[in-house]
């Protein structure tokens, strides 16, 4: 069902379609507001992962922030014993309390990055991560080089196979693209934002372009109308200023 492509410079074969795993993290909070997609059934999430693999999707994209670790735990359970069938991408940079599901802030110190990686490995029940992405999209260039140093150490230790950055900042992406062990940039791409510069950067540097929000947080699924209203326990209805496609639970763009 799914075309296989190379994960940038790694040569690792990945399905052209991936499974985004933010929602399976369940409830989480940022600045006192919902930052997840409401309550989820872990058994249903595991069935969805198994179905995706059965249908030829082997690329799973998650982050330690999703459910403050819970998304990674669910993936770990779902692929336990079948690690070789999937390519796992996870992200780092935010920290929080796993018990309360509260995100507290950003930490990209080199020492913390290794601790975060070790925690992700444990939750995912694996001894390596195929792609480790910086989740914080707008750090300074000077900080980026320190992050790259930490990631190179993880490469040497065999904890990650490659790395990249989840960002829409083209100049920042260029800093990562110059590193030989960088294999991907994750960025917005959908019919509202065709990201020509970022696509060109990825093509010119043999990097995988991992598309974030391809369905505009669900807006492009066709299920919403101008009268739709999402609840405040959903990130799209919580009132975050950075949510592009919904405002206080209402779709912003309806043709």
VEXKOL-751108 format. One record per residue: residue number from 1; residue in one letter; x, y, z of N, C-alpha, C in turn. Coordinates in nm, 3 decimals, decimal comma. Layout:
% residues N
VEXRO  resi  resn  nx  ny  nz  cax  cay  caz  cx  cy  cz
VEXRO  NUM  a  X  Y  Z  X  Y  Z  X  Y  Z
...
***
This chain:
% residues 255
VEXRO  resi  resn  nx  ny  nz  cax  cay  caz  cx  cy  cz
VEXRO  1  x  0,082  -0,121  0,000  0,000  0,000  0,000  0,085  0,126  0,000
VEXRO  2  x  0,202  0,118  0,059  0,278  0,239  0,087  0,413  0,237  0,017
VEXRO  3  x  0,449  0,344  -0,050  0,580  0,355  -0,111  0,687  0,362  -0,004
VEXRO  4  x  0,803  0,306  -0,034  0,916  0,311  0,058  1,017  0,413  0,008
VEXRO  5  x  1,061  0,498  0,098  1,161  0,599  0,066  1,278  0,586  0,162
VEXRO  6  x  1,385  0,655  0,134  1,501  0,655  0,222  1,488  0,768  0,324
VEXRO  7  x  1,526  0,739  0,447  1,525  0,840  0,552  1,650  0,926  0,538
VEXRO  8  x  1,641  1,021  0,446  1,754  1,111  0,423  1,882  1,038  0,391
VEXRO  9  x  1,989  1,075  0,460  2,121  1,020  0,432  2,144  0,883  0,495
VEXRO  10  x  2,049  0,834  0,575  2,072  0,710  0,650  2,064  0,586  0,563
VEXRO  11  x  1,983  0,591  0,458  1,959  0,470  0,381  1,852  0,381  0,441
VEXRO  12  x  1,799  0,418  0,557  1,693  0,341  0,621  1,564  0,355  0,539
VEXRO  13  x  1,500  0,245  0,509  1,376  0,249  0,432  1,257  0,284  0,519
VEXRO  14  x  1,183  0,387  0,480  1,063  0,427  0,556  0,945  0,440  0,461
VEXRO  15  x  0,828  0,416  0,513  0,707  0,433  0,434  0,683  0,581  0,407
VEXRO  16  x  0,628  0,611  0,291  0,600  0,751  0,256  0,496  0,811  0,351
VEXRO  17  x  0,406  0,729  0,399  0,310  0,771  0,501  0,360  0,728  0,638
VEXRO  18  x  0,347  0,817  0,734  0,385  0,783  0,870  0,265  0,796  0,962
VEXRO  19  x  0,281  0,746  1,084  0,176  0,757  1,184  0,219  0,856  1,291
VEXRO  20  x  0,152  0,971  1,297  0,180  1,068  1,401  0,118  1,024  1,533
VEXRO  21  x  0,195  1,032  1,640  0,153  0,972  1,767  0,135  1,073  1,880
VEXRO  22  x  0,106  1,198  1,845  0,076  1,298  1,948  -0,053  1,260  2,021
VEXRO  23  x  -0,158  1,230  1,944  -0,289  1,206  2,005  -0,289  1,087  2,100
VEXRO  24  x  -0,210  0,983  2,070  -0,215  0,865  2,156  -0,149  0,890  2,291
VEXRO  25  x  -0,084  1,004  2,307  -0,030  1,039  2,438  -0,138  1,072  2,538
VEXRO  26  x  -0,259  1,101  2,490  -0,369  1,132  2,581  -0,360  1,273  2,636
VEXRO  27  x  -0,421  1,292  2,750  -0,428  1,427  2,806  -0,291  1,474  2,856
VEXRO  28  x  -0,268  1,604  2,841  -0,148  1,671  2,888  -0,180  1,820  2,893
VEXRO  29  x  -0,095  1,894  2,965  -0,128  2,035  2,988  -0,005  2,124  2,975
VEXRO  30  x  -0,027  2,243  2,922  0,077  2,344  2,908  0,017  2,479  2,944
VEXRO  31  x  0,082  2,551  3,033  0,031  2,682  3,076  -0,112  2,674  3,129
VEXRO  32  x  -0,143  2,563  3,196  -0,275  2,546  3,254  -0,384  2,510  3,155
VEXRO  33  x  -0,348  2,485  3,029  -0,446  2,452  2,926  -0,416  2,315  2,868
VEXRO  34  x  -0,519  2,251  2,815  -0,501  2,122  2,751  -0,403  2,134  2,635
VEXRO  35  x  -0,310  2,040  2,626  -0,213  2,039  2,516  -0,214  1,905  2,444
VEXRO  36  x  -0,312  1,824  2,478  -0,330  1,695  2,412  -0,463  1,693  2,339
VEXRO  37  x  -0,510  1,571  2,311  -0,631  1,556  2,231  -0,741  1,487  2,311
VEXRO  38  x  -0,738  1,506  2,444  -0,839  1,446  2,529  -0,804  1,305  2,570
VEXRO  39  x  -0,897  1,240  2,637  -0,875  1,103  2,682  -0,871  1,007  2,563
VEXRO  40  x  -0,782  0,910  2,572  -0,772  0,809  2,467  -0,767  0,670  2,531
VEXRO  41  x  -0,803  0,571  2,453  -0,800  0,432  2,496  -0,670  0,370  2,447
VEXRO  42  x  -0,581  0,335  2,540  -0,451  0,281  2,501  -0,463  0,155  2,417
VEXRO  43  x  -0,559  0,071  2,449  -0,575  -0,053  2,372  -0,614  -0,022  2,227
VEXRO  44  x  -0,695  0,082  2,209  -0,732  0,123  2,073  -0,610  0,181  2,001
VEXRO  45  x  -0,528  0,257  2,073  -0,407  0,313  2,013  -0,313  0,203  1,968
VEXRO  46  x  -0,299  0,099  2,050  -0,212  -0,013  2,015  -0,266  -0,086  1,893
VEXRO  47  x  -0,398  -0,103  1,888  -0,457  -0,166  1,769  -0,433  -0,082  1,645
VEXRO  48  x  -0,440  0,050  1,659  -0,416  0,138  1,545  -0,272  0,126  1,495
VEXRO  49  x  -0,178  0,117  1,588  -0,037  0,100  1,549  -0,018  -0,033  1,477
VEXRO  50  x  -0,076  -0,139  1,532  -0,064  -0,270  1,467  -0,127  -0,269  1,328
VEXRO  51  x  -0,242  -0,201  1,314  -0,308  -0,193  1,184  -0,222  -0,115  1,086
VEXRO  52  x  -0,162  -0,006  1,133  -0,076  0,074  1,045  0,040  -0,011  0,993
VEXRO  53  x  0,103  -0,086  1,083  0,215  -0,172  1,042  0,168  -0,276  0,941
VEXRO  54  x  0,052  -0,335  0,967  -0,005  -0,435  0,876  -0,030  -0,376  0,738
VEXRO  55  x  -0,070  -0,248  0,734  -0,099  -0,182  0,607  0,025  -0,126  0,538
VEXRO  56  x  0,142  -0,146  0,597  0,266  -0,106  0,532  0,328  0,022  0,584
VEXRO  57  x  0,270  0,081  0,688  0,327  0,202  0,748  0,425  0,161  0,857
VEXRO  58  x  0,553  0,196  0,840  0,652  0,156  0,940  0,714  0,275  1,013
VEXRO  59  x  0,674  0,397  0,977  0,734  0,517  1,038  0,642  0,571  1,146
VEXRO  60  x  0,691  0,572  1,270  0,615  0,621  1,384  0,682  0,747  1,437
VEXRO  61  x  0,607  0,855  1,445  0,661  0,983  1,491  0,598  1,022  1,624
VEXRO  62  x  0,681  1,039  1,726  0,632  1,075  1,858  0,723  1,179  1,920
VEXRO  63  x  0,707  1,203  2,050  0,792  1,296  2,125  0,777  1,264  2,273
VEXRO  64  x  0,882  1,294  2,350  0,869  1,270  2,494  0,768  1,364  2,558
VEXRO  65  x  0,734  1,473  2,490  0,634  1,567  2,542  0,492  1,516  2,526
VEXRO  66  x  0,467  1,427  2,432  0,331  1,382  2,403  0,280  1,295  2,518
VEXRO  67  x  0,185  1,351  2,594  0,138  1,281  2,712  0,243  1,276  2,821
VEXRO  68  x  0,345  1,362  2,808  0,461  1,365  2,900  0,514  1,222  2,918
VEXRO  69  x  0,546  1,160  2,805  0,605  1,027  2,803  0,509  0,916  2,769
VEXRO  70  x  0,379  0,940  2,780  0,283  0,830  2,764  0,277  0,779  2,621
VEXRO  71  x  0,288  0,866  2,523  0,287  0,821  2,384  0,400  0,722  2,359
VEXRO  72  x  0,519  0,753  2,409  0,632  0,662  2,393  0,605  0,529  2,461
VEXRO  73  x  0,543  0,532  2,579  0,512  0,408  2,650  0,416  0,321  2,569
VEXRO  74  x  0,317  0,382  2,509  0,220  0,307  2,428  0,289  0,244  2,308
VEXRO  75  x  0,375  0,320  2,242  0,449  0,266  2,128  0,537  0,151  2,173
VEXRO  76  x  0,604  0,167  2,287  0,689  0,061  2,340  0,613  -0,069  2,358
VEXRO  77  x  0,492  -0,060  2,410  0,409  -0,179  2,428  0,366  -0,237  2,293
VEXRO  78  x  0,332  -0,148  2,200  0,279  -0,192  2,071  0,382  -0,264  1,986
VEXRO  79  x  0,507  -0,220  1,991  0,609  -0,277  1,902  0,705  -0,369  1,975
VEXRO  80  x  0,681  -0,395  2,102  0,769  -0,484  2,179  0,774  -0,622  2,113
VEXRO  81  x  0,894  -0,666  2,079  0,911  -0,792  2,009  0,910  -0,779  1,858
VEXRO  82  x  0,875  -0,661  1,809  0,871  -0,636  1,664  0,944  -0,507  1,629
VEXRO  83  x  1,049  -0,477  1,705  1,121  -0,351  1,686  1,174  -0,336  1,545
VEXRO  84  x  1,214  -0,447  1,483  1,274  -0,440  1,350  1,173  -0,405  1,241
VEXRO  85  x  1,045  -0,404  1,276  0,942  -0,373  1,176  0,910  -0,225  1,167
VEXRO  86  x  0,965  -0,144  1,258  0,931  -0,003  1,261  1,054  0,086  1,264
VEXRO  87  x  1,035  0,208  1,218  1,136  0,314  1,227  1,077  0,418  1,321
VEXRO  88  x  1,145  0,442  1,432  1,091  0,531  1,535  1,162  0,665  1,534
VEXRO  89  x  1,082  0,769  1,526  1,131  0,906  1,542  1,068  0,963  1,668
VEXRO  90  x  1,151  1,012  1,760  1,097  1,081  1,876  1,171  1,212  1,895
VEXRO  91  x  1,120  1,295  1,984  1,172  1,431  1,998  1,203  1,462  2,143
VEXRO  92  x  1,283  1,565  2,163  1,325  1,607  2,296  1,328  1,759  2,303
VEXRO  93  x  1,338  1,811  2,426  1,353  1,955  2,443  1,258  2,015  2,545
VEXRO  94  x  1,145  1,947  2,568  1,050  1,992  2,670  1,054  1,895  2,787
VEXRO  95  x  1,028  1,946  2,906  1,025  1,857  3,022  0,898  1,881  3,102
VEXRO  96  x  0,858  1,781  3,178  0,736  1,794  3,256  0,725  1,686  3,361
VEXRO  97  x  0,609  1,675  3,421  0,581  1,580  3,527  0,493  1,468  3,470
VEXRO  98  x  0,545  1,347  3,468  0,471  1,236  3,410  0,345  1,204  3,490
VEXRO  99  x  0,347  1,227  3,619  0,231  1,195  3,704  0,115  1,291  3,680
VEXRO  100  x  0,146  1,420  3,672  0,041  1,520  3,654  0,014  1,551  3,507
VEXRO  101  x  0,099  1,500  3,417  0,090  1,527  3,273  0,107  1,676  3,243
VEXRO  102  x  0,183  1,746  3,325  0,205  1,889  3,305  0,342  1,912  3,241
VEXRO  103  x  0,345  1,988  3,130  0,471  2,033  3,073  0,513  2,160  3,144
VEXRO  104  x  0,641  2,167  3,181  0,688  2,280  3,260  0,779  2,377  3,185
VEXRO  105  x  0,844  2,333  3,079  0,934  2,424  3,010  1,028  2,354  2,915
VEXRO  106  x  1,136  2,424  2,883  1,234  2,379  2,784  1,367  2,350  2,853
VEXRO  107  x  1,432  2,242  2,810  1,568  2,213  2,856  1,644  2,150  2,740
VEXRO  108  x  1,746  2,219  2,692  1,827  2,166  2,582  1,975  2,162  2,621
VEXRO  109  x  2,002  2,159  2,751  2,140  2,144  2,796  2,192  2,007  2,754
VEXRO  110  x  2,318  1,998  2,712  2,372  1,869  2,666  2,354  1,755  2,766
VEXRO  111  x  2,376  1,779  2,894  2,358  1,673  2,994  2,213  1,627  3,000
VEXRO  112  x  2,122  1,722  2,990  1,980  1,686  2,995  1,940  1,606  2,872
VEXRO  113  x  1,995  1,639  2,757  1,959  1,570  2,633  1,987  1,421  2,644
VEXRO  114  x  2,101  1,384  2,703  2,131  1,240  2,719  2,034  1,176  2,818
VEXRO  115  x  2,001  1,246  2,925  1,904  1,193  3,021  1,768  1,173  2,954
VEXRO  116  x  1,729  1,270  2,873  1,601  1,260  2,802  1,602  1,142  2,706
VEXRO  117  x  1,714  1,123  2,637  1,727  1,012  2,544  1,716  0,878  2,617
VEXRO  118  x  1,785  0,867  2,729  1,780  0,743  2,807  1,637  0,713  2,853
VEXRO  119  x  1,566  0,817  2,894  1,427  0,799  2,939  1,338  0,754  2,823
VEXRO  120  x  1,360  0,811  2,704  1,283  0,772  2,587  1,313  0,627  2,549
VEXRO  121  x  1,438  0,588  2,553  1,476  0,450  2,522  1,404  0,353  2,615
VEXRO  122  x  1,397  0,388  2,742  1,330  0,301  2,840  1,181  0,290  2,811
VEXRO  123  x  1,117  0,403  2,785  0,973  0,401  2,758  0,941  0,327  2,628
VEXRO  124  x  1,025  0,344  2,529  1,004  0,280  2,399  1,046  0,133  2,397
VEXRO  125  x  1,108  0,088  2,505  1,156  -0,051  2,518  1,250  -0,087  2,403
VEXRO  126  x  1,345  0,001  2,378  1,441  -0,023  2,271  1,578  0,025  2,315
VEXRO  127  x  1,681  -0,018  2,243  1,816  0,027  2,277  1,871  0,126  2,175
VEXRO  128  x  1,788  0,168  2,080  1,830  0,272  1,986  1,708  0,345  1,931
VEXRO  129  x  1,728  0,467  1,891  1,625  0,550  1,827  1,672  0,581  1,686
VEXRO  130  x  1,589  0,556  1,587  1,629  0,577  1,448  1,652  0,724  1,417
VEXRO  131  x  1,562  0,809  1,464  1,571  0,953  1,436  1,533  1,030  1,562
VEXRO  132  x  1,625  1,115  1,609  1,604  1,192  1,731  1,597  1,339  1,693
VEXRO  133  x  1,480  1,399  1,711  1,455  1,536  1,665  1,451  1,635  1,780
VEXRO  134  x  1,514  1,749  1,761  1,497  1,861  1,852  1,355  1,914  1,833
VEXRO  135  x  1,281  1,921  1,943  1,139  1,957  1,937  1,116  2,108  1,948
VEXRO  136  x  1,213  2,180  2,004  1,199  2,324  2,026  1,236  2,396  1,897
VEXRO  137  x  1,142  2,467  1,838  1,160  2,515  1,702  1,234  2,645  1,684
VEXRO  138  x  1,268  2,715  1,794  1,318  2,852  1,775  1,436  2,886  1,867
VEXRO  139  x  1,531  2,796  1,882  1,647  2,825  1,966  1,750  2,908  1,890
VEXRO  140  x  1,845  2,966  1,964  1,950  3,047  1,903  2,053  2,958  1,833
VEXRO  141  x  2,123  3,016  1,736  2,225  2,939  1,664  2,331  2,886  1,759
VEXRO  142  x  2,373  2,969  1,855  2,476  2,925  1,950  2,429  2,804  2,029
VEXRO  143  x  2,302  2,801  2,063  2,246  2,686  2,134  2,237  2,565  2,042
VEXRO  144  x  2,210  2,589  1,915  2,197  2,479  1,820  2,326  2,399  1,811
VEXRO  145  x  2,440  2,466  1,813  2,567  2,395  1,803  2,594  2,310  1,927
VEXRO  146  x  2,550  2,356  2,044  2,564  2,276  2,165  2,474  2,153  2,159
VEXRO  147  x  2,354  2,171  2,104  2,263  2,058  2,086  2,324  1,956  1,990
VEXRO  148  x  2,380  2,005  1,881  2,442  1,916  1,782  2,556  1,837  1,846
VEXRO  149  x  2,636  1,902  1,928  2,745  1,832  1,998  2,689  1,717  2,082
VEXRO  150  x  2,582  1,744  2,157  2,522  1,640  2,240  2,468  1,525  2,155
VEXRO  151  x  2,408  1,558  2,042  2,354  1,455  1,954  2,464  1,370  1,892
VEXRO  152  x  2,575  1,433  1,858  2,687  1,356  1,804  2,741  1,257  1,908
VEXRO  153  x  2,738  1,294  2,035  2,781  1,202  2,140  2,686  1,083  2,149
VEXRO  154  x  2,558  1,107  2,131  2,461  0,998  2,133  2,480  0,905  2,013
VEXRO  155  x  2,518  0,962  1,899  2,551  0,880  1,782  2,668  0,788  1,815
VEXRO  156  x  2,772  0,843  1,873  2,892  0,764  1,907  2,860  0,651  2,004
VEXRO  157  x  2,766  0,675  2,093  2,729  0,574  2,193  2,627  0,474  2,139
VEXRO  158  x  2,581  0,493  2,017  2,487  0,401  1,957  2,344  0,414  2,006
VEXRO  159  x  2,314  0,522  2,076  2,179  0,540  2,129  2,082  0,594  2,025
VEXRO  160  x  2,134  0,668  1,928  2,052  0,717  1,816  2,128  0,689  1,687
VEXRO  161  x  2,054  0,671  1,578  2,117  0,646  1,448  2,133  0,774  1,367
VEXRO  162  x  2,046  0,871  1,391  2,052  0,998  1,318  1,972  1,101  1,396
VEXRO  163  x  1,981  1,226  1,351  1,907  1,331  1,421  1,858  1,436  1,322
VEXRO  164  x  1,779  1,529  1,374  1,725  1,638  1,293  1,657  1,740  1,381
VEXRO  165  x  1,580  1,826  1,319  1,516  1,936  1,392  1,373  1,951  1,344
VEXRO  166  x  1,282  1,966  1,437  1,143  1,999  1,404  1,129  2,150  1,413
VEXRO  167  x  1,134  2,216  1,299  1,136  2,362  1,296  1,084  2,413  1,162
VEXRO  168  x  1,037  2,536  1,162  1,000  2,603  1,037  1,095  2,718  1,006
VEXRO  169  x  1,204  2,728  1,081  1,303  2,834  1,060  1,409  2,785  0,961
VEXRO  170  x  1,408  2,841  0,842  1,496  2,792  0,736  1,643  2,808  0,771
VEXRO  171  x  1,682  2,919  0,832  1,823  2,939  0,865  1,869  2,843  0,974
VEXRO  172  x  1,783  2,814  1,069  1,816  2,716  1,170  1,830  2,577  1,110
VEXRO  173  x  1,741  2,544  1,018  1,748  2,414  0,952  1,879  2,398  0,875
VEXRO  174  x  1,929  2,507  0,820  2,056  2,501  0,746  2,172  2,461  0,837
VEXRO  175  x  2,169  2,507  0,963  2,275  2,471  1,058  2,277  2,320  1,077
VEXRO  176  x  2,161  2,260  1,095  2,154  2,115  1,112  2,188  2,043  0,981
VEXRO  177  x  2,141  2,097  0,869  2,164  2,031  0,740  2,311  2,016  0,708
VEXRO  178  x  2,394  2,102  0,765  2,538  2,096  0,739  2,608  1,983  0,813
VEXRO  179  x  2,537  1,915  0,902  2,597  1,807  0,981  2,572  1,673  0,913
VEXRO  180  x  2,674  1,590  0,902  2,662  1,466  0,824  2,563  1,367  0,885
VEXRO  181  x  2,543  1,371  1,016  2,452  1,276  1,081  2,309  1,328  1,093
VEXRO  182  x  2,286  1,447  1,039  2,149  1,498  1,029  2,082  1,429  0,910
VEXRO  183  x  1,963  1,376  0,933  1,896  1,304  0,824  1,760  1,361  0,787
VEXRO  184  x  1,707  1,454  0,869  1,570  1,499  0,842  1,542  1,634  0,905
VEXRO  185  x  1,449  1,705  0,843  1,388  1,824  0,901  1,238  1,800  0,902
VEXRO  186  x  1,177  1,822  1,017  1,031  1,814  1,026  0,975  1,955  1,020
VEXRO  187  x  0,876  1,977  0,935  0,824  2,113  0,917  0,679  2,108  0,871
VEXRO  188  x  0,611  2,222  0,885  0,474  2,234  0,838  0,468  2,212  0,687
VEXRO  189  x  0,370  2,136  0,644  0,344  2,122  0,500  0,201  2,072  0,481
VEXRO  190  x  0,121  2,153  0,416  -0,014  2,114  0,377  -0,063  2,212  0,270
VEXRO  191  x  -0,188  2,207  0,233  -0,235  2,292  0,124  -0,235  2,440  0,160
VEXRO  192  x  -0,229  2,473  0,289  -0,221  2,612  0,331  -0,077  2,663  0,335
VEXRO  193  x  0,018  2,573  0,348  0,159  2,610  0,362  0,243  2,510  0,284
VEXRO  194  x  0,287  2,549  0,164  0,359  2,454  0,079  0,510  2,456  0,101
VEXRO  195  x  0,561  2,543  0,185  0,700  2,541  0,234  0,804  2,517  0,125
VEXRO  196  x  0,805  2,596  0,017  0,899  2,569  -0,093  1,045  2,579  -0,053
VEXRO  197  x  1,080  2,676  0,033  1,220  2,690  0,074  1,268  2,569  0,153
VEXRO  198  x  1,186  2,521  0,244  1,226  2,407  0,326  1,236  2,281  0,241
VEXRO  199  x  1,144  2,262  0,150  1,151  2,147  0,061  1,277  2,151  -0,024
VEXRO  200  x  1,313  2,270  -0,071  1,434  2,284  -0,151  1,558  2,253  -0,068
VEXRO  201  x  1,559  2,301  0,057  1,672  2,273  0,146  1,687  2,123  0,167
VEXRO  202  x  1,577  2,055  0,192  1,583  1,910  0,214  1,632  1,837  0,089
VEXRO  203  x  1,581  1,876  -0,026  1,622  1,811  -0,150  1,769  1,836  -0,180
VEXRO  204  x  1,814  1,959  -0,163  1,953  1,993  -0,194  2,052  1,925  -0,101
VEXRO  205  x  2,008  1,891  0,021  2,098  1,833  0,120  2,070  1,685  0,149
VEXRO  206  x  1,989  1,623  0,065  1,956  1,481  0,081  1,900  1,453  0,220
VEXRO  207  x  1,808  1,537  0,264  1,743  1,519  0,393  1,598  1,476  0,371
VEXRO  208  x  1,548  1,397  0,463  1,406  1,364  0,459  1,324  1,485  0,503
VEXRO  209  x  1,220  1,514  0,430  1,123  1,617  0,469  1,008  1,545  0,538
VEXRO  210  x  0,999  1,564  0,670  0,891  1,502  0,747  0,784  1,608  0,768
VEXRO  211  x  0,667  1,583  0,717  0,564  1,686  0,711  0,478  1,688  0,837
VEXRO  212  x  0,479  1,803  0,902  0,400  1,823  1,023  0,266  1,888  0,987
VEXRO  213  x  0,160  1,843  1,052  0,024  1,896  1,027  -0,020  1,883  0,882
VEXRO  214  x  -0,002  1,767  0,819  -0,045  1,753  0,679  -0,195  1,770  0,663
VEXRO  215  x  -0,271  1,741  0,769  -0,417  1,758  0,764  -0,462  1,879  0,845
VEXRO  216  x  -0,368  1,970  0,874  -0,399  2,095  0,945  -0,476  2,068  1,074
VEXRO  217  x  -0,419  1,979  1,156  -0,480  1,941  1,285  -0,623  1,891  1,268
VEXRO  218  x  -0,649  1,825  1,155  -0,781  1,767  1,130  -0,873  1,853  1,047
VEXRO  219  x  -0,835  1,978  1,024  -0,922  2,068  0,949  -0,950  2,017  0,808
VEXRO  220  x  -0,851  1,950  0,748  -0,863  1,905  0,610  -0,928  1,768  0,596
VEXRO  221  x  -0,976  1,712  0,706  -1,042  1,581  0,698  -1,183  1,591  0,643
VEXRO  222  x  -1,240  1,711  0,642  -1,375  1,729  0,592  -1,483  1,708  0,697
VEXRO  223  x  -1,443  1,685  0,822  -1,542  1,655  0,926  -1,594  1,780  0,998
VEXRO  224  x  -1,531  1,897  0,972  -1,570  2,018  1,043  -1,650  2,113  0,954
VEXRO  225  x  -1,739  2,188  1,018  -1,814  2,294  0,951  -1,794  2,423  1,029
VEXRO  226  x  -1,852  2,531  0,980  -1,841  2,658  1,050  -1,908  2,657  1,186
VEXRO  227  x  -1,994  2,556  1,211  -2,063  2,546  1,339  -1,993  2,452  1,436
VEXRO  228  x  -1,886  2,388  1,393  -1,816  2,293  1,479  -1,756  2,363  1,600
VEXRO  229  x  -1,759  2,296  1,714  -1,702  2,351  1,837  -1,636  2,238  1,915
VEXRO  230  x  -1,504  2,247  1,931  -1,430  2,149  2,009  -1,423  2,193  2,154
VEXRO  231  x  -1,415  2,096  2,244  -1,413  2,124  2,387  -1,276  2,171  2,433
VEXRO  232  x  -1,272  2,226  2,551  -1,147  2,283  2,604  -1,048  2,176  2,647
VEXRO  233  x  -1,089  2,047  2,652  -0,993  1,941  2,685  -0,915  1,895  2,563
VEXRO  234  x  -0,940  1,957  2,450  -0,871  1,931  2,324  -0,778  2,049  2,295
VEXRO  235  x  -0,654  2,021  2,254  -0,558  2,129  2,229  -0,613  2,233  2,132
VEXRO  236  x  -0,699  2,189  2,041  -0,755  2,281  1,942  -0,863  2,371  2,001
VEXRO  237  x  -0,914  2,334  2,118  -1,018  2,414  2,181  -0,974  2,480  2,310
VEXRO  238  x  -0,844  2,471  2,340  -0,794  2,519  2,469  -0,756  2,666  2,470
VEXRO  239  x  -0,747  2,728  2,353  -0,716  2,871  2,347  -0,569  2,905  2,335
VEXRO  240  x  -0,487  2,809  2,292  -0,345  2,839  2,270  -0,329  2,932  2,150
VEXRO  241  x  -0,246  3,034  2,165  -0,227  3,132  2,057  -0,155  3,073  1,937
VEXRO  242  x  -0,077  2,965  1,960  0,004  2,908  1,851  -0,072  2,806  1,767
VEXRO  243  x  -0,194  2,773  1,803  -0,273  2,680  1,722  -0,325  2,755  1,599
VEXRO  244  x  -0,276  2,717  1,483  -0,299  2,795  1,361  -0,438  2,777  1,301
VEXRO  245  x  -0,493  2,658  1,310  -0,610  2,625  1,228  -0,743  2,630  1,303
VEXRO  246  x  -0,735  2,647  1,435  -0,855  2,657  1,517  -0,838  2,773  1,615
VEXRO  247  x  -0,948  2,836  1,649  -0,945  2,943  1,748  -1,055  2,917  1,850
VEXRO  248  x  -1,011  2,887  1,974  -1,106  2,856  2,081  -1,204  2,747  2,040
VEXRO  249  x  -1,150  2,648  1,971  -1,230  2,531  1,935  -1,307  2,542  1,806
VEXRO  250  x  -1,301  2,656  1,739  -1,373  2,672  1,612  -1,276  2,673  1,494
VEXRO  251  x  -1,310  2,606  1,385  -1,224  2,609  1,266  -1,206  2,752  1,215
VEXRO  252  x  -1,084  2,788  1,180  -1,056  2,924  1,135  -1,072  2,940  0,984
VEXRO  253  x  -1,056  2,830  0,911  -1,060  2,838  0,765  -1,160  2,735  0,713
VEXRO  254  x  -1,272  2,779  0,671  -1,373  2,690  0,613  -1,417  2,749  0,479
VEXRO  255  x  -1,398  2,672  0,374  -1,438  2,719  0,241  -1,582  2,675  0,213
***
